[in-house]
Amino acid sequence: MLHVEMMKPFHTEIKDKKIRLVFAYQYFSLRKDDEVFSFIPVEGKEIVLNKDTLQVENLSEVFVFQKGNRFIRLPLYQLLLVSDVHDHLKVLVEPVAEQESNEEVNELIQELELQNFERLMDNALTQRDVDLFYQLLATQHDGGTYV
């Protein structure tokens, strides 16, 4: 069994429904028995996950690790099977996915607040409540929330 010694993405990118973790020299290493093999980006260098399911999508990507003149060359699907990479991926990706989820919730809250404000304005106009209408306008210009 291979064990992850270190796994730090050089770059993390969230785009659409994908999370890309890009690795570079000295940011990813495996321990096999008592030897540490360091990642070298000669073939594959990124792990792509589905943001919703957190499933790895580029399973055929080949990762290469080196110690001296010896190499370990594994497709990502095999690396996931023979090592604890999956455990380390969860630690890396869950905070990113949670942060993205929080941003979506904040956007939804802002949209609901805007819709609520528009309903309050419509209600003030329908009831011909001039004071409420101007009060809501003042709140809008002051940057207040519309609850």
For each residue, the residues with C-beta under 8 A, 3 or more apart:
1: 82 83 84
2: 30 31 32 72 79 82 83 84
3: 30 31 83 84
4: 7 28 29 30 31 83 84 85 87 88
5: 29 30 31 36
6: 27 28 29
7: 4 23 27 28 29 85 88 89 92
8: 27 28
9: 12 21 22 23 27 92
10: 22 23 24 27
11: 20 21 22
12: 9 19 20 21 22 92 96
13: 19 20 22
14: 18 19 20 51 96 100
15: 18 20
16: 51
17: 50 51 52
18: 14 15 48 49 50 51 57
19: 12 13 14 48 49 50 51 93 96 97
20: 11 12 13 14 15 46 47 48
21: 9 11 12 46 47 48 49 89 92 93
22: 9 10 11 12 13 45 46
23: 7 9 10 27 28 39 41 45 46 47
24: 10 27 39 41 45
25: 38 39 40 41
26: 29 38 39
27: 6 7 8 9 10 23 24 39
28: 4 6 7 8 23 38 39 63 65
29: 4 5 6 7 26 36 37 38 39 65
30: 2 3 4 5 36 37 39 65 72 83
31: 2 3 4 5 34 35 36 37
32: 2 35 37 72
33:
34: 31
35: 31 32 67
36: 5 29 30 31 67
37: 29 30 31 32 65 66 67 70 71 72
38: 25 26 28 29 65 66 67
39: 23 24 25 26 27 28 29 30 63 64 65
40: 25 64 65 66
41: 23 24 25 44 45 64
42: 64
43: 61 62 63 64 73
44: 41 58 61 62 63 64 76
45: 22 23 24 41 63
46: 20 21 22 23 58 61
47: 20 21 23 56 58 61 76 89
48: 18 19 20 21 56 57 58
49: 18 19 21 54 55 56 57 89 93
50: 17 18 19 53 54 55 57
51: 14 16 17 18 19 54 97 100
52: 17
53: 50
54: 49 50 51 89 90 93 94 97
55: 49 50
56: 47 48 49 59 76 77 80 89
57: 18 48 49 50
58: 44 46 47 48 61 76
59: 56 75 76 77 80
60: 75 76 77
61: 43 44 46 47 58 75 76
62: 43 44 73 74 75 76
63: 28 39 43 44 45 73 74 75 76 79
64: 39 40 41 42 43 44 71 72 73
65: 28 29 30 37 38 39 40 71 72 73 74
66: 37 38 40 70 71 72
67: 35 36 37 38 70
68:
69:
70: 37 66 67
71: 37 64 65 66
72: 2 30 32 37 64 65 66
73: 43 62 63 64 65
74: 62 63 65 78 79 82
75: 59 60 61 62 63 78 79
76: 44 47 56 58 59 60 61 62 63 79 80
77: 56 59 60 80 81
78: 74 75 81 82
79: 2 63 74 75 76 82 83 85
80: 56 59 76 77 83 85 86
81: 77 78
82: 1 2 74 78 79
83: 1 2 3 4 30 79 80
84: 1 2 3 4 87 88
85: 4 7 79 80 88 89
86: 80 89 90
87: 4 84 90 91
88: 4 7 84 85 91 92
89: 7 21 47 49 54 56 85 86 92 93
90: 54 86 87 93 94
91: 87 88 94
92: 7 9 12 21 88 89 95 96
93: 19 21 49 54 89 90 96 97
94: 54 90 91 97 98
95: 92 98 99
96: 12 14 19 92 93 99 100
97: 19 51 54 93 94 100 101
98: 94 95 101 102
99: 95 96 102 103
100: 14 51 96 97 103 104
101: 97 98 104 105
102: 98 99 105 106
103: 99 100 106 107
104: 100 101 107 108
105: 101 102 108 109
106: 102 103 109 110
107: 103 104 110 111
108: 104 105 111 112
109: 105 106 112 113
110: 106 107 113 114
111: 107 108 114 115
112: 108 109 115 116
113: 109 110 116 117 145 146 147
114: 110 111 117 118 146
115: 111 112 118 119
116: 112 113 119 120 146 147
117: 113 114 120 121 136 140 146
118: 114 115 121 122
119: 115 116 122 123
120: 116 117 123 124 132 136 146
121: 117 118 124 125 133 136
122: 118 119 125 126
123: 119 120 126 127 129
124: 120 121 127 129 130 132 133 136
125: 121 122 128 133
126: 122 123
127: 123 124 132
128: 125
129: 123 124 132 133
130: 124 133 134
131: 134 135
132: 120 124 127 129 135 136
133: 121 124 125 129 130 136 137
134: 130 131 137 138
135: 131 132 138 139
136: 117 120 121 124 132 133 139 140 146
137: 133 134 140 141
138: 134 135 141 142
139: 135 136 142 144 146
140: 117 136 137 144 146
141: 137 138
142: 138 139
143:
144: 139 140
145: 113
146: 113 114 116 117 120 136 139 140
147: 113 116
